[in-house]
Amino acid sequence: VVSTQSTEAVVSTQSTGEHHSLIHQTPPPISTNKLNPNGVFTNSELRLADIDVIGFDYDYTLAPYARALEHKIFEMIIDRLVTLRHYPDALRSLCYDPSFLARGVHYDIDKGIFLKVDAYHRISPETLHERKQRASPSRLDALYPSRRLFFGKPGQNVRQNIDIFELPQLAAWCSVLEYLDSTAGDAHPAIVFEDINKVTYDLHVGGTLHQHIISNIGLYLNENPDLGSLLDMLRESGKQLFILTNSPYLFIDAGMKQMLGAHWMELFDVIICLARKPAFFSDRRRPFRRLSSNNQPTFGQVNKLVKGEVYCEGNVKELHNFTQWNPTKILYFGDQMMADLAEPVLNQGWHTGAIIRELKEELELLNSEKCQQSMFILNELNFLINDVQRFIPHHLAIHYLELWSAERKRVRAKLLDQHPTSFGSIFRTHLTPTLFYRRLSRFAEIYTSDLTNLAHFSPAHYRFTPTRQDLPHELHCHSQLDICAAKCSWKEQRPWDKRLS
């Protein structure tokens, strides 16, 4: 560490222009260790040898729908708004925009606001949107003076989108509000939201959406031999398999036949539909019912779950009793953290895995040279901001703090624009994890972008082990890219480090 006098001398001889361009003039190291977009990632240690039973949700877990389904749901919502709720016919010209919303985004029903929240409930300023328009920091302060969300606070009507099926519903809400703002000018966000929520609920529960997908199954689901190979591998290793889904049987039967063929049921020991998760895990009052050959629930008492039969409703206590499965040896995969994963892992002792389809796109972006350069510059700017305050008197450091903070803001905006949606990464804000990732790390022991990625790991022997993460008070390097820089001696070329060594 240099003395205060010599530090003052170094700082006083450096011009604003020199400090502004130091990082950008020196090419950063690009990591050669690429992240695997098809990898399986670990939050908590999981030994597959300890697992006897593996279960699956259906929608977006076993069945990875094509993006065309979101466009169709958006179209159906708008059509029903016009037909059943008497909204303007001109709304039919609206189109679904997949580049705006992302899973994990919060929305304020009373204000028509969209925003991203970190693990500490702080609002990410760059992500505040009124309808589709990015709002200014001053607008953020006017709407949310504390810049935080307080869940459960009286008068605050804010929810989080954690379901892929909800994306077209929220996109419709946003687009309709924009149209009405530009024409009628007096649309109340909460009223429009309620209308859209009702027609969407009827679309799902009434069976219209399911029937459309069944009739056009090849448009939304492809044959999936990799899924069949994975299920065969799991069975050959001695695992028992089951399906636990909220969808109706005829719907999942059409999809599974499309992906695996007519004899798909032979792969599973237990099949449960219309499970009404998450109540399935907490409400012990609803018994299992067996479906008859014409897909109707029977009235007789169910005392065991038989392979080759299909059951509906039920509860987790009866599932354990009828199968004699040890809850601590069950691994269950789903895509919806609150409905599929929270109750099993927190209250039932199950192991859990999350299917996060956005993960592959995120990892491909992180592997790009452009993204790595932006992240490197951000890390270096954070390093400079921290260390200039430690080694240089405040009256000398303040100029550089302002300079580097402004540069950091510009690089953050550049990095945000590299993501496929207006809200950036669903897993992190610039410095902290998002609330979405906080829940993912709490409710899922492993996670991956597609269920078939598990085929690369031996179900009889593999142990998923998380990387030990340094806590803030523990000694750690600034980033993996800094480690790379140290190894290739690039660090010696960084002129702004010389005054600190």
Buried (B, 14 or more C-beta within 10 A) or exposed (E): EBEEEEBBEBBEEBEEEEBBEBBEEEEBBEBEEEBBBBBBBBBBEBEBEEBBBBBBBBBBBBBBBEEEBBBBBBBBBBBBBBEEEEBEEEBEEBEBBBEBBBBBBBBBBEBBBBBBBBBEBBBBBBBBBBBBEBBEEEBBEEBBEEBEBEEEEEEEEBBBBBBBBBBBBBBBBBBBBBBBBEEEEEBEBBEBBEBBBBBBEBBBEEBEBBEBBBEEBEBBBEEBEBBBEBBEBBBEBEBBBBBBBBBBBBBBBBBBBBBBEEEBBEBBBBBBBBBBBBBBBEEEEBEBBBBEEEEEEEEEEBEEBEEEBBBBBBBBEBBBEBBEBEBEBBBBBBBBBBBBBBBBBEEBEBBBBBBBBBBBBBBEBBBEEEBBBBBBBBBBBBBBBEBBBEBBEEEBBEBBBEBBEEBBBEBBEBBBEBBEBBBBBBBBBBEBBBBBBBBBBBBBBBBBBBBBBBBEBEBBEBEBEBEEEEEEEEEEEBBEBBBBBBEEEBBEEBBBBEBBE
